[in-house]
Amino acid sequence: MSYKNIMLALDLGDNTQAVLDKSEQVAAAYPNAKLNIIHVNMDFEDYDFGIMDIDLTEYENKEYHASVLAMREQIQNMNVQVHKYLVCCGVVENEIRHSVKEYGIDLLIMGHHKTNALTQFFSESGALMRNMPCDVLLLKI
């Protein structure tokens, strides 16, 4: 299969460089494909933490700018041209699925940690794989 529009979902965590390196190899195998990168900041409005007195808008703005800077720093040495950089705030599964549909993505690349029963319960990848309208490549990290 020949992919034309690839999206890499990054969490900007400790394993970001490993995921970037592996996804760069995949993108290089499809030289006519566009590579897009997305990072989703978690939307705290969807979670009930009890009494909290914080300005979510201010927090999201700070988090957004920190994410943009972190992404810029992480991807500056990539050897593959990146078509679009997306940073958004929301529920990870929803934001990625929406972006995949909006940008006509035909391959989604994600890192996937070794899991046990507890971490698998909280994992985003299972729900993403079940509901994704494109192929999904999980990179073992």
Order of alpha helices (4+ residues) and beta strands (2+ residues): beta-alpha-beta-alpha-beta-alpha-beta-alpha-alpha-beta
